[in-house]
Amino acid sequence: MINPQELRDAYQTARRDLLAEREPDGHWVGQLSGSALSTATAVSALSVVASNTSDDSREKLCRELAARGVDHLIQTQNDDGGWGDTDKSFSNISTTMLVRAFLHLAGVTEKHAGLLERTKRYLDGQGGIEGLRQRYGKDKTFVVPILTNCAIAGLVPWREVSPLPFELAVLPHTAWSIVRLPVVSYAIPALVAIGQARYFHEKPRNPVVRVVRRLCVGKSLSVLQGMQPASGGFLEAVPLTSFVIMALASTGRVDHPVVISGLKFLMNSIRENGEWPIDTNLATWNTPLSIGALAAANGEVGALGCLDWLLACQHQGVHPFTHAAPGGWGWTDLSGAVPDADDTSSALLALAVLGKTSSRPNQIRIQQSAAAGARWLLDLQNKDGGWPTFCRGWGTLPFDRSGADLTAHAIRALHAWESRLDDSTVTRAIPLAIHRGFAYLARQQREDGSWLPLWFGNQHSQGDINPTYGSSRVLAAYRDLDRLATDEAQRGLRWLAASLCEAGPWNDPPQHNAAKSIAGRLGVEETALAVEALLSDDSESGFAEAAEAGLAWLIDAVRSGRHRETAPIGFYFAKLWYHEKMYPLTFTVSALGTALRKI
């Protein structure tokens, strides 16, 4: 049995810590982990620019920043000779190949010969280029940029780099999904810049293709420049921006506006210790999650002072990157954000909470914003009934296809506003969209009862999958719409209870055998999410024991300060790992608040 006073004390501690992370204007920014992969690509980009520019001051600055990145990364090599995406990640072939490339481009191979020898042994053991291709399969979104980086460094021949059809970027954006590009929707900048680098370094044999591509160089560069945000960082992402810079700079175009603006972004993004994060921040994701967590205890949050900020984050025009209509939210308030399903759903749920205690004038503003957001979500739903990340009907590559976690989130957001909007066109469309969404979720449920997410993983689990996160997020939709008694939900809850007991939290004693568990080892984040989902069930199905065990562990974690420990559970674009400072705090507060409300 849980001691109510201990629960209250743990909740108040975690809640206080969460509120302490707020910015002065009331929203949350958080902090993404440093990334070896981002640092490696940034150093490569800076080194290529330095080697090709005639501007002495620019060369000096680029080399100084690159040297800081080198000094940081050489201290973070794992014992097996490789590098992982974060300081808590297992080694992987992608990041290790990029580190090897930047060491060559930075001109420090002799100085770090021993380190490079260990790196080579690791890469040989992972299968080299073929091992890299096997990691990504048919998706060329990341394997081609990695090989391009290696080709620029002279480590692989250019013929090993698949030629990307950058000429397709000049087509109307409505045709991009029809022609089935070999990269996902967010990677058009890489398609253009890397496709052009491959064209200039290794001309196509087909004379017709050669002519077509030569004629499309200028026009596709204009498309690329039109996509670049004011910050200079495509998607606010260091790797994508770095690949674009190094590709163009390797062909001598170091003075192109895209390169100049991208360099500004890299120079502004480096941290004091010489590393770069995977993205600038997830402020517009972290803030609604924090609002929802604080509301878990009693449904309200009081005056947080972040309403104006959240409303200002909603995109008001057609987005130049994906051509998305107005009404959606991206993951950050910065210029490189792109509206997407997950962040729009999160913002709509937060507005539903904030609206409960807002003044009449603010409620009108919230209504207008929510109607636009709900309309945007409805228009994004795929034919299969699920929701993708960015673009409806784009394809089956990762982050373009529908996802179970995205779909559950969209269902919850639409349901929150179904009976509260004045826009009858939107409210009439919501029930059918929700029905189709649940039909999609039923089809996506695995035989064991779990669901897989799109944006989160678990490095301790076979295939890096994270069914604990996915199942918890999907079950939240069944909870919100009072469907936990359905067969699908009960199967999901049974799986979640069993996985929580078998896996055990990630820093529990070694008697928890992760190799034999269903979900793999769990962090604070996943334990909290699983506990919250299990607490939502009021039936006599026997999940209380697992929920209490997890809840007791969370209370102890708060008591000992472990509720701040992060785990690399986040997947960024192209399956790049990250951990985020806010996740363990947010999810812990939400789980403890849910338990407090029930007790």
URQUIDA-V281176 format. One record per helix or strand of 3 or more residues. SS is the DSSP state (H for helix, E for strand). FROM is the first residue (numbers start at 1). LEN is the number of residues. If there is no record, write none. Layout:
# URQUIDA-V281176
SS|FROM|LEN, SS|FROM|LEN
This chain:
# URQUIDA-V281176
H|4|17, H|36|17, H|56|18, H|93|13, H|113|13, H|128|9, H|143|10, H|158|3, H|166|5, H|173|3, H|185|17, H|207|21, H|234|3, H|238|12, H|257|13, H|283|13, H|307|6, H|341|17, H|360|21, H|404|14, H|424|21, H|462|3, H|467|14, H|487|17, H|514|3, H|524|12, H|544|16, H|562|3, E|570|3, H|573|3, E|576|3, H|581|18
